[in-house]
Amino acid sequence: MCITELIQEAQKIRKRMKVVIQSVNFNMDKDLKMFIEEKLETLEKFYDKIIGADVFLKVQKTSDKENKSIEIRLKVPGDDIVVKKIAKTFEEGTLQNVDALKRSVKKLKEKQRNHK
């Protein structure tokens, strides 16, 4: 194997971001956990310096149908990026948060590129 091939292999093996998910007042199922992890991993396409993510899921005690609180703290060098949404489902809230994070990491990447 030449050096170029070794570098390419190492990049493929690159450690994925560490995702920690905490559910408050309910037991999260495996499908929801996998859904959240998969959606967060898509952010690495836009910014490769993501260290990890902390996700907090909570069912709010209210009669409102939108009672699922999803907060995501994306760990990046420098400041963390925090987004929080309330939605009808955890999946819907996760998608909204990931979209917001996608915009944020693109801005961060552009900002870093302009400062070089």
N, C-alpha and C positions, 0 to 999 in steps of 0.2 A: 504494500500500500504506500502510495506517495503521500507527502505532507498535505497536499490539497484534499485528498480523500479523507485523511485522518481528521482534518479540520471540519469537513462537512459532516462526518459521522458524529463528532463531538457536538456540533450544533444541533443535530437531530436529537441527541440524547439529553440536551440541556434540560436541567431541572425545571419542572413546571412550577408555576406559582403555588404557594401554599394557601389554601382556602380553608378558613375556620368558620363553621356555621353554628350559630346558637339559636335554639328555638325556645321561646318563653311561653309558658302556659299551655303547651301542646307538644305532642311527640311527632317529630318530622319523619315522613317516610323516605325510603331509599330513593324513590323516583324523583321526589322534589330535590333532594340533595344532589343527585346526578344532574338534574336540569340546571340548577344554579351553578354548579361547577363548570358544566359545559359552556354556559353562556358567558361566564367570567373569563374562561380561557380564550374566548374569541378576541378579547381585548388585547392579547399579546400580539395579534397581527398589526395593531396600530401603534403599540409602544412596547418595546422589548425589555424595558428596565423595571417592569412591575415586579415587586418583591412578593406580594401576597395580598390577601383580602380577608377582612373580617365581615361576616354577614350576621345581622341580628333580625330574627323573624319574631313577630309578636302579634297575637290576636288581641285587639283592643276590645274592652268590654263596652259595647255600645249597640244600640238598635240599628244603626246605620249599616247598610250592606257592604260599604267600603270600610271594612274593619281590620284589614290585614296590613300591618306595618312592616316595611322592608327597609332596613338601613344597611348600606354597604360602605365600608371604609377601605378604599383601595390604597395599599401601601406602595408608594413610589419614593425614589430618592428625593430628599427635601421635605416637602409637605405632603401629607396624606390628602386624598380626595374623598370627600364624604357626600353621599347622596342618600336621600330618604324619601320614600313614596308611601302613600296609603292607597290600597287598591282592593278590588273585590276578591282577587285571588293572589296567592304568593307568586304564581307564575307571571301574571300580568304586571305586578309590581316589579318583579325581577327584570322583565323585558324593558320597562320604562327606565329603571335605574341603569341598566347596561347601556341603553341608548344615551343617557345623560353622561355616563362615564366615558363612552366612546368619544363624544364631543370634547370632553375635558382633556382626555389624554392626547387627542389630536392637537388641541390648542397648546398643551404643555410641550409636545414634541416640536411644534412650529416655533414656540417661544425659545426653546433651547437651541434650535437650529439657527435662529436669527441672532443669538448672542455669541455664536462662535466666530 
